[in-house]
Amino acid sequence: MMRTGFLIVLWFSFLPLAYAENCVDGLWAFDNDESDNVEKIQREIFKRAEKGVTPEDLGIPAFVFSSAELQIKKNVDEVVIKFLAADGEKHHRYFSTVGKTKSVSLKSINSGNNTVVASWEKDVLIVETTTPQGVYIEEKFTLQRLKNKPQRLLIHSRLKNRVGLRLQFEKIYQQADVDWLACQKLSKS
């Protein structure tokens, strides 16, 4: 009897922790003040390129320099991120996190599919994307829990290509108050 009571107490003690892990779900707003200036980085890249060249021409998908709000949903073996591109087009990014490689088509890239591989390394989601143009993009998604403040999502991006492009920057997002408060309530109960 005592053993059963101990197991029940142990199960309830892990319940808030298990839910808190899923607190990545919800709406995330780009933090201009804390993030690297992605617009400036993008302008610098295009200064070196020919006139009229777009990010898609260079093989850089829309999500790389996007500062749009993110809608994130994490399931057991996948993560889905939705965002609105600068041109007003809705994008969905899907990552299988059980070791599957999934080729996805982004409408903004006319020349083919990107190869995407995602995996968890402790609490960090690592997403590696390779475009048909040879651009390699590594993103590390890290959830930063702050006491009595909205959580922050850090996305550290690293880009490189075959002709010498090497670039690193960080985007930071704040969790929407309604999602953060709901998560905090359920984590404490």
Buried (B, 14 or more C-beta within 10 A) or exposed (E): EEEEEEEEEEEEEEEEEEEBEBBBBBBBBBBEEEBBEBEEBBEEBBEEEEEEEEBBBBBBBBBBBBBBBBBBEBEEEBBBBBBBBEEEEEBEBEBBBEEEEBEBEBEBBEEEEBBBBBBEEEEEBBBBBBBEBEBBBBBBBBBEBEEEEBBBBBBBBBBBBEEEBEBEBBBBBBBBEEBBEBBBEBBEE
